[in-house]
């Protein structure tokens, strides 16, 4: 439902159809009105693509999950609750104006300070036009409760449309009077990021956090949503560093009747589960099958059982892909033009046009004069579930892309 009901605004002034589609820029909010963007050719072509089931306008993440029948991981599901707009402009917006954060999570892809590069005052004026008509507004970071500009915008919602549902994804480390005050003024849906059960694992992943404080604050946010009849869930990244605690995490949140959303991590490679040899992935699957949590037949526990099954399905896909790739590299010891052509064909559907693809291939080729390093990069893009990562690369500068490539060279399991 995203292109029929929602728009996504980023810190550079770009407007996208949703948070998962960073390939199709619909326009700039510094130079186009919301109605111009909402009724423009780009978004209308996207809608036609979806209606025709082609998904060729940047929707590769969702398309691949649908083809894998991994339905709980289809990002489009997160927009299913929205109704199509009949007003000539969106009824929902997503805003990411900053990545300001107080943690340094090991799986975070942020490599630089992405503070807003736009005039915040002008942006507030820009969206005031539609605030009275919005039913939902989502704010991400960074840590939303640390971003001053969000509080200013939330005050606009309080003055213009206090019935609008505000959604945030928080690390639950910030719970002061300022936060409690705005929570009391508006109706917030709250997602809390939780990536470990034990103190050692949690704080080893979410650097600078305090596990006990976060779990206490989680209860506050849960009780807030119960009182206000809003939504609450936890989001868990599936990582090399925490997969051994997934049975405990699921058992705990089943007992708490809290819904779990699973985040697939494809990068950084030192955290990504797909970046394992087939024998290791098989070992992980066996462990999880032996430690299957206790699920109930109703409520959030039941929905969590579906997420658990999708986790196992995701790992099985990783396992099968790893087997195929291991057979491939046994036959292909060096980088050849044929392998480059395979990568080229795999990347082609992801980019909006030929020039963007050619530019990206040039970035790869110019990264290093070392044949081994180039081989690692090409082999990586041959096997990696790279769709989301490509989207992140496209919105980063050359130095940030180099850091991403550095991580690939260092941590790719088949290097």
C-alpha angles and dihedrals in degrees: 000000000000100000090044096051114011147051130198120219120197134197094261095058095260124140119212133178093244142340092269097052108069091150099076112059108194095193147293122286090212092066108022132056121238091248091051091053094042093053098034130121095253097059093039090054088050091052091050090050091055093045089052092046092236097118090194098138099083097298095121096123093060094038092056093048090050091050089050089049087233092141101168088060094054103115092207089070089073089068097047093101091062123094121222112265116250095178103079093254136057124288092202135042136189119208130195109168098153143013094212107152142162096215135068103212115193094228096047112120094205109119100169142023106282099188114163115289092195136081103266093199090053091048091052089053090046096057096037086082091069104026093095090057100043121110097184136023124180126199125194137173148118093312109337094206090060096052110096094197091062092058089053091051091046089055087056089054090049090053098040108027117003091168092067113109111240117204126198135176106213135180087220094231095112116067110144133141092273090057093044091049094055091043088057092050097051141027110257130193105206133204118185122203110228119172104166144028104206120063091240095053096039096050092039089060101034098047115210092018129121111224096204094050091049094050090049092049089047089063090051092053092045092052091046092057092046091054093047098039092238131134127276132182143146125238119213126191113218104228141165087244098055109025090101089063097050094099090054093045093051093046091050096049092043088057090047091048090233121150118239125215115194119218117204113217118205097167148071090047095217087066103034117106094206088063093077133101114259092252091058094047090050089052091051092050091050092050093050093047090053092048099044108162124239111264131188125220095242144036126023091326089065093048088049089056088060090051090050091053091048089051090056090046090051091051091048089054088051090050094051092046090050092051091052093047094047089054089048096052091049087064097037114053097162140040111265136178087250091059091047089053091051090054091046091054092046093051097043098084092050097062125073094229145358094263093058091050093048091049091052093048088051090054089054094047093047095047094086143358088212110107093208092054092048089050090053092051094048093045089048093055089046094061107019123106083233105160097104092038091055088054090054092047092052092060095047132083126246096266092053091049089052090055089052090051090047089057091050093051092049101043110026103125094216097050 
